[in-house]
């Protein structure tokens, strides 16, 4: 699935499988990802601000050229 350039704000994703989702160039703000599967998610060239990633599995997640401000990665597996 592709949501390139999407604006995501004030959202809470809990126990979601967002594997291989294309969010290239997205803007994500004031949001939470709790116990989500983010394997292979493409967040390249995205703007991520005031976002919490808590206990997420993000193997192969792509954050290349993303601008990340005030984000928390708590107990996440990001290899």
Secondary structure by P-SEA (a helix, b strand, c coil): ccccccccccccccccccccccccbbbbcccccccccccccccccbbbccccccccccccccccccccccccccccccc
